[in-house]
Amino acid sequence: MMTYMTYGLIRGVLEICDEYRIGYICAVMEPALIRILSRFGLNFEHIGGLVEHHGLRQPCAARLADLIEHNRANRTLLWQYTERYVSHAPDGILPIAA
């Protein structure tokens, strides 16, 4: 259940990026969160060293098109969930970056 909630949240973020034509995602995250996101197929590039911001955080960035293509090419669980959701979605809901 938690996995699908996480996938739904990630899918929502990607849809917002698509809707507003956001091409890059930038964040300052704990290294542990970066590892977790990487397991979901969301690989962020480190930009700079660790910084102190409510604890040690890593500045990161990712090109949205690269994240989507990586997931599509590798048929990650996130991509499989997206395909399954889209194939059963009501009319008017489009797949991200199709």
N, C-alpha and C positions, 0 to 999 in steps of 0.2 A: 504494500500500500504506500509506504513512504517513498519508494522509488518512483511510482507513478505521480505522486504529488511533486517530487523534485523535477521530473521530466515535464510536467505541466507548467511549472514555474519557469523553467528554462525556455520552453516553447513560447510562453507568453512574452518573455523578454525579447526573444528573437522576432516575434510578430511585431512588437512595438518598434524594434529597430527597422524592420522591413517597411512598416507603415510610414515612418518618419524619414526613411532613406538614410539611416545611420549606417555608415560603412565600417566603423571601428568601435570596439568596446574597450574602454580603459578602466582600470580599477587598481586599488591598493588593497591587497588581501594578505591574510596570514598564509604562510607557506603550506600549512596543512590543507587549507581550502583550495589552493591551487592544485594540490595533488588529487583531492577529491574530484574537482572539476575535470581534471585530466582523465580520470577513470571513466567519466561520462563522455569523453571524446571532445572536450572543450579545452584545447591546448593554448594557453596564453604565453606570450613571449615576455620574458623579464626585460624591463627597461630601467636599467640602473640597479643600484644595490639596495639592500634593506634600509628602511627608514623607520624612525620612531614615530608612530601615530597610534595612540592607544595600544601600545605594544609594538613589537617588530612586525612590519608589513613590507610586502614586496610590490613595487609598482609594476604593472603588467598592461599589455595591450594585445588585442587580437583583431585581425581583419575578419569581419563577419562572413564574407564570401569564402574565405579559407576555412573557417569553422564548419560551415555548411558543407562544403565540398569534401572535407576530411571525413565528416560523418557519413555522407552519402557514399563515398568511395569505399569506406571500410564497413559499411552497413552496421554501424554501432547500434547498441540497444536504444539510444536516443533516437536515431534515425528510424529504426524499426517501429518504435512507439509513434513517431510522427506519422509515418505511413499508415499505420493501423488506425490512428485517430482520424486522419484525413479521409480514409476510405469509408469510415462510418459517420463522418460529420454531416450535420444538416447542410442543406443548400446554402451557399453564400460564404461558407468557410473554406478558404483556399489554403493549400499547402504552402509553407514558407519557402520562399525562393524557388518555386517550381518553374 
